[in-house]
Amino acid sequence: MKTTPDPLAELAYLAGRGDRDALTDLIRLTQRDLLRFLLPLTTPADVEDLAQETYLRAVGALPRFAGRSTVRTWLFSIARRVAADHVRRATRRPRTAPLPVEEMNGNATRFEEHHALTDLVRGLADDRREAFLLTQVAGLSYAEAAEVCDCPIGTIRSRVARAREDLVAALADRSAKSA
């Protein structure tokens, strides 16, 4: 099976050797997907901080980046550890519930739908949510997601299938309650 080279790898190698423009480009090209991956794993108020922490750790590790996986897989692995560390720290201190600050062009219905969907995804079991986000939101292949989660590809497939089932059931339950 022929694999296509990772288009971000060259940027990662250059950034690892100190090329600031390559680092800027690498962050610009991965930032949107990273934020989309992190959003359901934490509160909206913490997403930017976790992304920044992910990039700080990644920059420190770039000189050692060997290209054994794609840059996105490598970066999401770092983000996964950053999010897990954040959860561990958060459980040791009192929790607060920040108000969402997001605006969606004044479209209240879309805003409500976005938050309803985010709530449904947050309600998934951690392992299912992670597999679902990596494959369905971040666009990683099942093999890449398995690498990020350090588990067999079949486990990822199972988790995504169960996450879909859970989301459909939660949506049906939510619809039945509102009717």
Backbone as JSON Lines, residues from 0, in Angstrom:
{"i":0,"aa":"M","n":[0.84,-1.17,0.0],"ca":[0.0,0.0,0.0],"c":[0.89,1.24,0.0]}
{"i":1,"aa":"K","n":[0.67,2.11,-0.94],"ca":[1.48,3.31,-1.04],"c":[0.86,4.4,-0.17]}
{"i":2,"aa":"T","n":[1.72,5.05,0.62],"ca":[1.23,6.13,1.46],"c":[1.71,7.46,0.9]}
{"i":3,"aa":"T","n":[0.89,8.48,1.05],"ca":[1.28,9.8,0.6],"c":[2.05,10.48,1.72]}
{"i":4,"aa":"P","n":[3.07,11.24,1.37],"ca":[3.87,11.9,2.41],"c":[3.02,12.94,3.14]}
{"i":5,"aa":"D","n":[3.35,13.15,4.39],"ca":[2.66,14.13,5.21],"c":[3.09,15.53,4.77]}
{"i":6,"aa":"P","n":[2.16,16.35,4.29],"ca":[2.53,17.69,3.82],"c":[3.03,18.6,4.94]}
{"i":7,"aa":"L","n":[2.71,18.27,6.19],"ca":[3.15,19.09,7.31],"c":[4.53,18.68,7.84]}
{"i":8,"aa":"A","n":[5.0,17.52,7.42],"ca":[6.27,17.0,7.94],"c":[7.44,17.92,7.64]}
{"i":9,"aa":"E","n":[7.51,18.43,6.44],"ca":[8.62,19.32,6.08],"c":[8.62,20.56,6.97]}
{"i":10,"aa":"L","n":[7.44,21.1,7.23],"ca":[7.35,22.25,8.14],"c":[7.83,21.88,9.54]}
{"i":11,"aa":"A","n":[7.45,20.7,9.99],"ca":[7.86,20.24,11.32],"c":[9.38,20.09,11.39]}
{"i":12,"aa":"Y","n":[9.97,19.5,10.36],"ca":[11.43,19.32,10.36],"c":[12.15,20.68,10.36]}
{"i":13,"aa":"L","n":[11.65,21.6,9.52],"ca":[12.26,22.94,9.47],"c":[12.08,23.68,10.79]}
{"i":14,"aa":"A","n":[10.89,23.6,11.36],"ca":[10.61,24.26,12.65],"c":[11.49,23.66,13.74]}
{"i":15,"aa":"G","n":[11.72,22.37,13.68],"ca":[12.58,21.71,14.66],"c":[14.02,22.16,14.57]}
{"i":16,"aa":"R","n":[14.39,22.7,13.42],"ca":[15.75,23.22,13.23],"c":[15.81,24.74,13.45]}
{"i":17,"aa":"G","n":[14.69,25.31,13.96],"ca":[14.7,26.73,14.31],"c":[14.08,27.67,13.31]}
{"i":18,"aa":"D","n":[13.48,27.19,12.23],"ca":[12.85,28.04,11.23],"c":[11.52,28.57,11.78]}
{"i":19,"aa":"R","n":[11.51,29.87,12.16],"ca":[10.33,30.47,12.77],"c":[9.16,30.58,11.79]}
{"i":20,"aa":"D","n":[9.45,30.84,10.53],"ca":[8.38,30.92,9.52],"c":[7.7,29.57,9.35]}
{"i":21,"aa":"A","n":[8.48,28.51,9.36],"ca":[7.92,27.16,9.25],"c":[7.05,26.85,10.47]}
{"i":22,"aa":"L","n":[7.5,27.26,11.64],"ca":[6.72,27.05,12.86],"c":[5.39,27.81,12.79]}
{"i":23,"aa":"T","n":[5.46,29.05,12.33],"ca":[4.24,29.86,12.18],"c":[3.27,29.18,11.22]}
{"i":24,"aa":"D","n":[3.78,28.71,10.1],"ca":[2.93,28.03,9.11],"c":[2.35,26.73,9.69]}
{"i":25,"aa":"L","n":[3.16,25.99,10.41],"ca":[2.7,24.73,11.0],"c":[1.55,24.99,11.98]}
{"i":26,"aa":"I","n":[1.7,25.99,12.81],"ca":[0.64,26.32,13.77],"c":[-0.61,26.8,13.02]}
{"i":27,"aa":"R","n":[-0.42,27.65,12.05],"ca":[-1.56,28.17,11.29],"c":[-2.33,27.05,10.61]}
{"i":28,"aa":"L","n":[-1.64,26.07,10.09],"ca":[-2.29,24.98,9.35],"c":[-2.91,23.92,10.25]}
{"i":29,"aa":"T","n":[-2.54,23.88,11.51],"ca":[-3.07,22.85,12.41],"c":[-3.99,23.4,13.5]}
{"i":30,"aa":"Q","n":[-3.98,24.7,13.69],"ca":[-4.68,25.32,14.82],"c":[-6.18,25.05,14.81]}
{"i":31,"aa":"R","n":[-6.83,25.19,13.69],"ca":[-8.29,25.0,13.62],"c":[-8.67,23.58,14.04]}
{"i":32,"aa":"D","n":[-7.99,22.59,13.48],"ca":[-8.29,21.2,13.83],"c":[-7.98,20.91,15.3]}
{"i":33,"aa":"L","n":[-6.91,21.48,15.81],"ca":[-6.55,21.26,17.21],"c":[-7.63,21.84,18.13]}
{"i":34,"aa":"L","n":[-8.1,23.04,17.83],"ca":[-9.15,23.66,18.65],"c":[-10.44,22.84,18.58]}
{"i":35,"aa":"R","n":[-10.78,22.35,17.4],"ca":[-11.99,21.52,17.24],"c":[-11.85,20.23,18.04]}
{"i":36,"aa":"F","n":[-10.67,19.68,18.11],"ca":[-10.44,18.45,18.89],"c":[-10.57,18.73,20.39]}
{"i":37,"aa":"L","n":[-10.01,19.84,20.84],"ca":[-9.98,20.13,22.27],"c":[-11.32,20.63,22.81]}
{"i":38,"aa":"L","n":[-12.13,21.3,22.01],"ca":[-13.34,21.94,22.51],"c":[-14.26,21.01,23.3]}
{"i":39,"aa":"P","n":[-14.59,19.83,22.81],"ca":[-15.48,18.98,23.6],"c":[-14.8,18.31,24.8]}
{"i":40,"aa":"L","n":[-13.5,18.43,24.9],"ca":[-12.77,17.8,26.01],"c":[-12.66,18.69,27.23]}
{"i":41,"aa":"T","n":[-13.04,19.96,27.09],"ca":[-12.87,20.91,28.18],"c":[-13.93,21.99,28.07]}
{"i":42,"aa":"T","n":[-13.82,23.01,28.9],"ca":[-14.76,24.12,28.82],"c":[-14.28,25.07,27.73]}
{"i":43,"aa":"P","n":[-15.21,25.81,27.13],"ca":[-14.8,26.77,26.09],"c":[-13.75,27.77,26.59]}
{"i":44,"aa":"A","n":[-13.82,28.12,27.86],"ca":[-12.87,29.07,28.42],"c":[-11.44,28.52,28.47]}
{"i":45,"aa":"D","n":[-11.29,27.2,28.5],"ca":[-9.96,26.58,28.62],"c":[-9.35,26.12,27.3]}
{"i":46,"aa":"V","n":[-10.11,26.15,26.23],"ca":[-9.64,25.6,24.96],"c":[-8.37,26.3,24.47]}
{"i":47,"aa":"E","n":[-8.37,27.61,24.47],"ca":[-7.2,28.35,23.99],"c":[-5.96,28.05,24.84]}
{"i":48,"aa":"D","n":[-6.16,27.96,26.15],"ca":[-5.03,27.66,27.03],"c":[-4.47,26.27,26.76]}
{"i":49,"aa":"L","n":[-5.35,25.31,26.55],"ca":[-4.88,23.94,26.27],"c":[-4.19,23.87,24.92]}
{"i":50,"aa":"A","n":[-4.71,24.61,23.94],"ca":[-4.05,24.64,22.63],"c":[-2.66,25.26,22.76]}
{"i":51,"aa":"Q","n":[-2.57,26.34,23.52],"ca":[-1.26,26.97,23.72],"c":[-0.3,26.02,24.42]}
{"i":52,"aa":"E","n":[-0.77,25.33,25.44],"ca":[0.08,24.36,26.14],"c":[0.51,23.23,25.19]}
{"i":53,"aa":"T","n":[-0.41,22.8,24.33],"ca":[-0.08,21.76,23.35],"c":[1.05,22.24,22.43]}
{"i":54,"aa":"Y","n":[0.92,23.46,21.93],"ca":[1.96,23.98,21.04],"c":[3.28,24.2,21.77]}
{"i":55,"aa":"L","n":[3.22,24.61,23.03],"ca":[4.46,24.77,23.79],"c":[5.19,23.44,23.94]}
{"i":56,"aa":"R","n":[4.43,22.4,24.26],"ca":[5.05,21.07,24.37],"c":[5.55,20.59,23.02]}
{"i":57,"aa":"A","n":[4.77,20.86,21.98],"ca":[5.16,20.42,20.63],"c":[6.44,21.11,20.18]}
{"i":58,"aa":"V","n":[6.55,22.41,20.43],"ca":[7.75,23.15,20.04],"c":[8.98,22.57,20.73]}
{"i":59,"aa":"G","n":[8.83,22.23,22.0],"ca":[9.95,21.62,22.71],"c":[10.33,20.26,22.16]}
{"i":60,"aa":"A","n":[9.35,19.56,21.59],"ca":[9.6,18.21,21.07],"c":[9.95,18.2,19.58]}
{"i":61,"aa":"L","n":[9.75,19.3,18.89],"ca":[10.0,19.32,17.44],"c":[11.39,18.86,17.02]}
{"i":62,"aa":"P","n":[12.45,19.24,17.74],"ca":[13.78,18.76,17.32],"c":[13.89,17.23,17.33]}
{"i":63,"aa":"R","n":[13.01,16.56,18.09],"ca":[13.05,15.1,18.16],"c":[11.99,14.45,17.27]}
{"i":64,"aa":"F","n":[11.19,15.25,16.56],"ca":[10.15,14.69,15.7],"c":[10.82,13.86,14.6]}
{"i":65,"aa":"A","n":[10.44,12.57,14.55],"ca":[11.1,11.64,13.62],"c":[10.21,11.27,12.45]}
{"i":66,"aa":"G","n":[8.97,11.7,12.44],"ca":[8.09,11.4,11.32],"c":[7.56,9.97,11.3]}
{"i":67,"aa":"R","n":[7.59,9.29,12.43],"ca":[7.05,7.92,12.47],"c":[5.53,7.91,12.33]}
{"i":68,"aa":"S","n":[4.91,9.05,12.6],"ca":[3.48,9.23,12.38],"c":[3.31,10.59,11.72]}
{"i":69,"aa":"T","n":[2.08,10.89,11.28],"ca":[1.86,12.21,10.67],"c":[1.98,13.28,11.75]}
{"i":70,"aa":"V","n":[2.19,14.49,11.32],"ca":[2.3,15.61,12.25],"c":[0.99,15.77,13.03]}
{"i":71,"aa":"R","n":[-0.14,15.64,12.35],"ca":[-1.42,15.79,13.03],"c":[-1.6,14.71,14.1]}
{"i":72,"aa":"T","n":[-1.25,13.48,13.78],"ca":[-1.35,12.4,14.76],"c":[-0.45,12.69,15.96]}
{"i":73,"aa":"W","n":[0.76,13.1,15.69],"ca":[1.72,13.45,16.73],"c":[1.19,14.6,17.59]}
{"i":74,"aa":"L","n":[0.66,15.64,16.94],"ca":[0.15,16.81,17.65],"c":[-1.09,16.45,18.49]}
{"i":75,"aa":"F","n":[-2.0,15.64,17.95],"ca":[-3.18,15.24,18.71],"c":[-2.8,14.34,19.89]}
{"i":76,"aa":"S","n":[-1.74,13.58,19.76],"ca":[-1.25,12.77,20.89],"c":[-0.8,13.69,22.02]}
{"i":77,"aa":"I","n":[-0.12,14.75,21.66],"ca":[0.32,15.72,22.66],"c":[-0.9,16.4,23.28]}
{"i":78,"aa":"A","n":[-1.86,16.81,22.44],"ca":[-3.07,17.48,22.93],"c":[-3.86,16.57,23.86]}
{"i":79,"aa":"R","n":[-3.89,15.31,23.55],"ca":[-4.61,14.34,24.39],"c":[-3.98,14.3,25.79]}
{"i":80,"aa":"R","n":[-2.66,14.3,25.84],"ca":[-1.98,14.29,27.14],"c":[-2.19,15.61,27.88]}
{"i":81,"aa":"V","n":[-2.16,16.72,27.14],"ca":[-2.4,18.03,27.75],"c":[-3.8,18.07,28.36]}
{"i":82,"aa":"A","n":[-4.8,17.59,27.61],"ca":[-6.18,17.58,28.11],"c":[-6.31,16.68,29.34]}
{"i":83,"aa":"A","n":[-5.67,15.53,29.3],"ca":[-5.73,14.61,30.45],"c":[-5.07,15.24,31.68]}
{"i":84,"aa":"D","n":[-3.94,15.9,31.48],"ca":[-3.28,16.59,32.59],"c":[-4.18,17.68,33.16]}
{"i":85,"aa":"H","n":[-4.86,18.4,32.28],"ca":[-5.77,19.46,32.7],"c":[-6.91,18.89,33.54]}
{"i":86,"aa":"V","n":[-7.48,17.79,33.1],"ca":[-8.57,17.16,33.85],"c":[-8.09,16.72,35.22]}
{"i":87,"aa":"R","n":[-6.9,16.14,35.29],"ca":[-6.35,15.71,36.58],"c":[-6.18,16.91,37.51]}
{"i":88,"aa":"R","n":[-5.65,18.01,36.99],"ca":[-5.48,19.21,37.82],"c":[-6.83,19.78,38.25]}
{"i":89,"aa":"A","n":[-7.78,19.8,37.32],"ca":[-9.1,20.38,37.6],"c":[-9.85,19.59,38.66]}
{"i":90,"aa":"T","n":[-9.64,18.28,38.72],"ca":[-10.36,17.48,39.71],"c":[-9.79,17.68,41.11]}
{"i":91,"aa":"R","n":[-8.62,18.27,41.2],"ca":[-8.0,18.53,42.51],"c":[-8.43,19.87,43.09]}
{"i":92,"aa":"R","n":[-9.11,20.71,42.31],"ca":[-9.53,22.02,42.82],"c":[-11.03,22.19,42.58]}
{"i":93,"aa":"P","n":[-11.65,23.12,43.3],"ca":[-13.09,23.34,43.11],"c":[-13.4,23.73,41.68]}
{"i":94,"aa":"R","n":[-14.53,23.24,41.18],"ca":[-14.93,23.51,39.8],"c":[-15.82,24.74,39.74]}
{"i":95,"aa":"T","n":[-15.66,25.5,38.68],"ca":[-16.54,26.61,38.39],"c":[-17.18,26.35,37.05]}
{"i":96,"aa":"A","n":[-18.29,26.96,36.81],"ca":[-18.99,26.77,35.53],"c":[-19.01,28.08,34.77]}
{"i":97,"aa":"P","n":[-18.03,28.28,33.86],"ca":[-17.99,29.53,33.11],"c":[-19.15,29.61,32.12]}
{"i":98,"aa":"L","n":[-19.59,30.83,31.88],"ca":[-20.64,31.04,30.9],"c":[-20.03,31.02,29.51]}
{"i":99,"aa":"P","n":[-20.71,30.44,28.51],"ca":[-20.17,30.46,27.15],"c":[-20.1,31.88,26.62]}
{"i":100,"aa":"V","n":[-19.0,32.18,25.96],"ca":[-18.8,33.52,25.45],"c":[-18.9,33.53,23.92]}
{"i":101,"aa":"E","n":[-19.14,32.39,23.34],"ca":[-19.15,32.29,21.89],"c":[-20.3,33.07,21.27]}
{"i":102,"aa":"E","n":[-20.06,33.61,20.11],"ca":[-21.11,34.26,19.34],"c":[-21.14,33.6,17.97]}
{"i":103,"aa":"M","n":[-22.32,33.41,17.45],"ca":[-22.44,32.78,16.14],"c":[-23.24,33.69,15.22]}
{"i":104,"aa":"N","n":[-22.7,34.88,14.94],"ca":[-23.3,35.85,14.02],"c":[-24.74,36.18,14.37]}
{"i":105,"aa":"G","n":[-25.09,36.2,15.64],"ca":[-26.42,36.58,16.06],"c":[-27.5,35.57,15.74]}
{"i":106,"aa":"N","n":[-27.15,34.4,15.28],"ca":[-28.15,33.39,14.93],"c":[-28.41,32.53,16.16]}
{"i":107,"aa":"A","n":[-29.47,32.86,16.91],"ca":[-29.76,32.17,18.17],"c":[-30.02,30.69,17.97]}
{"i":108,"aa":"T","n":[-30.73,30.33,16.91],"ca":[-31.05,28.92,16.68],"c":[-29.77,28.12,16.45]}
{"i":109,"aa":"R","n":[-28.91,28.64,15.62],"ca":[-27.65,27.94,15.34],"c":[-26.8,27.85,16.6]}
{"i":110,"aa":"F","n":[-26.79,28.92,17.38],"ca":[-26.05,28.95,18.64],"c":[-26.57,27.85,19.57]}
{"i":111,"aa":"E","n":[-27.88,27.74,19.71],"ca":[-28.49,26.73,20.57],"c":[-28.2,25.32,20.05]}
{"i":112,"aa":"E","n":[-28.27,25.13,18.74],"ca":[-27.99,23.81,18.15],"c":[-26.54,23.43,18.41]}
{"i":113,"aa":"H","n":[-25.65,24.38,18.26],"ca":[-24.22,24.13,18.49],"c":[-23.99,23.65,19.93]}
{"i":114,"aa":"H","n":[-24.6,24.35,20.86],"ca":[-24.4,23.99,22.26],"c":[-25.1,22.68,22.61]}
{"i":115,"aa":"A","n":[-26.24,22.42,22.0],"ca":[-26.92,21.15,22.24],"c":[-26.05,19.99,21.75]}
{"i":116,"aa":"L","n":[-25.47,20.14,20.55],"ca":[-24.61,19.09,20.01],"c":[-23.36,18.93,20.86]}
{"i":117,"aa":"T","n":[-22.77,20.04,21.28],"ca":[-21.59,19.97,22.13],"c":[-21.91,19.26,23.43]}
{"i":118,"aa":"D","n":[-23.07,19.54,24.01],"ca":[-23.48,18.86,25.24],"c":[-23.64,17.36,25.02]}
{"i":119,"aa":"L","n":[-24.23,16.98,23.88],"ca":[-24.4,15.55,23.59],"c":[-23.05,14.86,23.47]}
{"i":120,"aa":"V","n":[-22.11,15.49,22.77],"ca":[-20.78,14.9,22.6],"c":[-20.06,14.84,23.94]}
{"i":121,"aa":"R","n":[-20.19,15.87,24.76],"ca":[-19.56,15.85,26.08],"c":[-20.13,14.75,26.97]}
{"i":122,"aa":"G","n":[-21.38,14.33,26.69],"ca":[-22.02,13.29,27.47],"c":[-21.54,11.89,27.16]}
{"i":123,"aa":"L","n":[-20.76,11.74,26.09],"ca":[-20.23,10.43,25.74],"c":[-19.17,10.0,26.75]}
{"i":124,"aa":"A","n":[-19.01,8.7,26.9],"ca":[-17.92,8.18,27.72],"c":[-16.6,8.7,27.14]}
{"i":125,"aa":"D","n":[-15.62,8.94,28.0],"ca":[-14.36,9.57,27.58],"c":[-13.72,8.87,26.38]}
{"i":126,"aa":"D","n":[-13.61,7.54,26.42],"ca":[-12.92,6.84,25.33],"c":[-13.71,6.94,24.03]}
{"i":127,"aa":"R","n":[-15.03,6.91,24.1],"ca":[-15.87,7.03,22.89],"c":[-15.8,8.45,22.34]}
{"i":128,"aa":"R","n":[-15.86,9.44,23.24],"ca":[-15.81,10.83,22.8],"c":[-14.48,11.1,22.09]}
{"i":129,"aa":"E","n":[-13.41,10.62,22.67],"ca":[-12.09,10.84,22.09],"c":[-11.98,10.22,20.69]}
{"i":130,"aa":"A","n":[-12.41,8.98,20.55],"ca":[-12.34,8.3,19.25],"c":[-13.25,9.01,18.24]}
{"i":131,"aa":"F","n":[-14.44,9.41,18.67],"ca":[-15.38,10.11,17.78],"c":[-14.78,11.44,17.31]}
{"i":132,"aa":"L","n":[-14.24,12.21,18.24],"ca":[-13.66,13.52,17.88],"c":[-12.47,13.38,16.93]}
{"i":133,"aa":"L","n":[-11.62,12.42,17.22],"ca":[-10.43,12.24,16.38],"c":[-10.8,11.87,14.95]}
{"i":134,"aa":"T","n":[-11.79,10.98,14.79],"ca":[-12.12,10.5,13.45],"c":[-13.18,11.34,12.75]}
{"i":135,"aa":"Q","n":[-14.19,11.79,13.47],"ca":[-15.31,12.46,12.82],"c":[-15.17,13.98,12.8]}
{"i":136,"aa":"V","n":[-14.46,14.55,13.76],"ca":[-14.3,15.99,13.81],"c":[-12.93,16.41,13.29]}
{"i":137,"aa":"A","n":[-11.89,15.77,13.82],"ca":[-10.53,16.14,13.41],"c":[-10.14,15.5,12.07]}
{"i":138,"aa":"G","n":[-10.86,14.47,11.65],"ca":[-10.61,13.88,10.34],"c":[-9.45,12.89,10.27]}
{"i":139,"aa":"L","n":[-9.0,12.39,11.41],"ca":[-7.94,11.39,11.37],"c":[-8.51,10.06,10.88]}
{"i":140,"aa":"S","n":[-7.68,9.27,10.27],"ca":[-8.09,7.92,9.88],"c":[-8.21,7.09,11.15]}
{"i":141,"aa":"Y","n":[-8.86,5.94,11.03],"ca":[-8.98,5.06,12.19],"c":[-7.58,4.62,12.66]}
{"i":142,"aa":"A","n":[-6.69,4.38,11.73],"ca":[-5.33,3.97,12.1],"c":[-4.61,5.08,12.86]}
{"i":143,"aa":"E","n":[-4.75,6.32,12.39],"ca":[-4.12,7.44,13.08],"c":[-4.72,7.63,14.47]}
{"i":144,"aa":"A","n":[-6.04,7.52,14.58],"ca":[-6.71,7.65,15.88],"c":[-6.24,6.55,16.83]}
{"i":145,"aa":"A","n":[-6.07,5.35,16.31],"ca":[-5.59,4.24,17.13],"c":[-4.19,4.55,17.66]}
{"i":146,"aa":"E","n":[-3.39,5.17,16.83],"ca":[-2.03,5.54,17.25],"c":[-2.08,6.61,18.35]}
{"i":147,"aa":"V","n":[-2.94,7.61,18.16],"ca":[-3.08,8.66,19.17],"c":[-3.54,8.07,20.5]}
{"i":148,"aa":"C","n":[-4.52,7.17,20.45],"ca":[-5.1,6.59,21.67],"c":[-4.31,5.4,22.19]}
{"i":149,"aa":"D","n":[-3.31,4.98,21.44],"ca":[-2.49,3.84,21.83],"c":[-3.32,2.59,22.09]}
{"i":150,"aa":"C","n":[-4.14,2.25,21.08],"ca":[-4.98,1.06,21.17],"c":[-5.15,0.47,19.76]}
{"i":151,"aa":"P","n":[-5.67,-0.74,19.63],"ca":[-5.86,-1.35,18.31],"c":[-6.9,-0.6,17.48]}
{"i":152,"aa":"I","n":[-6.78,-0.68,16.18],"ca":[-7.7,0.0,15.27],"c":[-9.13,-0.51,15.46]}
{"i":153,"aa":"G","n":[-9.29,-1.79,15.74],"ca":[-10.63,-2.34,15.98],"c":[-11.31,-1.7,17.17]}
{"i":154,"aa":"T","n":[-10.52,-1.35,18.17],"ca":[-11.06,-0.69,19.36],"c":[-11.59,0.7,18.98]}
{"i":155,"aa":"I","n":[-10.85,1.39,18.13],"ca":[-11.31,2.71,17.67],"c":[-12.6,2.57,16.88]}
{"i":156,"aa":"R","n":[-12.64,1.61,15.97],"ca":[-13.87,1.4,15.18],"c":[-15.05,1.13,16.1]}
{"i":157,"aa":"S","n":[-14.85,0.3,17.1],"ca":[-15.91,-0.04,18.05],"c":[-16.34,1.19,18.85]}
{"i":158,"aa":"R","n":[-15.38,1.97,19.31],"ca":[-15.7,3.16,20.1],"c":[-16.48,4.18,19.27]}
{"i":159,"aa":"V","n":[-16.09,4.37,18.02],"ca":[-16.79,5.32,17.15],"c":[-18.22,4.84,16.89]}
{"i":160,"aa":"A","n":[-18.37,3.55,16.6],"ca":[-19.71,3.0,16.35],"c":[-20.59,3.16,17.59]}
{"i":161,"aa":"R","n":[-20.04,2.87,18.74],"ca":[-20.83,3.02,19.97],"c":[-21.12,4.48,20.28]}
{"i":162,"aa":"A","n":[-20.18,5.36,19.97],"ca":[-20.41,6.79,20.16],"c":[-21.57,7.27,19.28]}
{"i":163,"aa":"R","n":[-21.58,6.81,18.04],"ca":[-22.69,7.18,17.14],"c":[-24.02,6.68,17.7]}
{"i":164,"aa":"E","n":[-24.03,5.44,18.16],"ca":[-25.25,4.88,18.75],"c":[-25.68,5.69,19.96]}
{"i":165,"aa":"D","n":[-24.73,6.04,20.81],"ca":[-25.03,6.83,22.01],"c":[-25.59,8.21,21.63]}
{"i":166,"aa":"L","n":[-25.0,8.83,20.61],"ca":[-25.47,10.15,20.19],"c":[-26.88,10.08,19.62]}
{"i":167,"aa":"V","n":[-27.16,9.06,18.81],"ca":[-28.51,8.89,18.25],"c":[-29.52,8.67,19.38]}
{"i":168,"aa":"A","n":[-29.17,7.85,20.35],"ca":[-30.07,7.58,21.47],"c":[-30.28,8.83,22.31]}
{"i":169,"aa":"A","n":[-29.22,9.59,22.57],"ca":[-29.33,10.81,23.36],"c":[-30.17,11.86,22.64]}
{"i":170,"aa":"L","n":[-29.99,11.94,21.34],"ca":[-30.78,12.89,20.53],"c":[-32.25,12.51,20.54]}
{"i":171,"aa":"A","n":[-32.53,11.21,20.4],"ca":[-33.92,10.73,20.43],"c":[-34.53,11.01,21.81]}
{"i":172,"aa":"D","n":[-33.76,10.78,22.86],"ca":[-34.24,11.03,24.22],"c":[-34.53,12.52,24.42]}
{"i":173,"aa":"R","n":[-33.63,13.35,23.91],"ca":[-33.79,14.8,24.04],"c":[-35.03,15.26,23.27]}
{"i":174,"aa":"S","n":[-35.24,14.71,22.08],"ca":[-36.41,15.06,21.27],"c":[-37.7,14.61,21.95]}
{"i":175,"aa":"A","n":[-37.68,13.42,22.55],"ca":[-38.88,12.92,23.24],"c":[-39.23,13.78,24.44]}
{"i":176,"aa":"K","n":[-38.23,14.27,25.14],"ca":[-38.47,15.11,26.31],"c":[-39.01,16.48,25.93]}
{"i":177,"aa":"S","n":[-38.58,17.0,24.76],"ca":[-39.03,18.34,24.35],"c":[-40.38,18.29,23.66]}
{"i":178,"aa":"A","n":[-40.86,17.1,23.28],"ca":[-42.14,17.0,22.57],"c":[-43.32,16.97,23.51]}
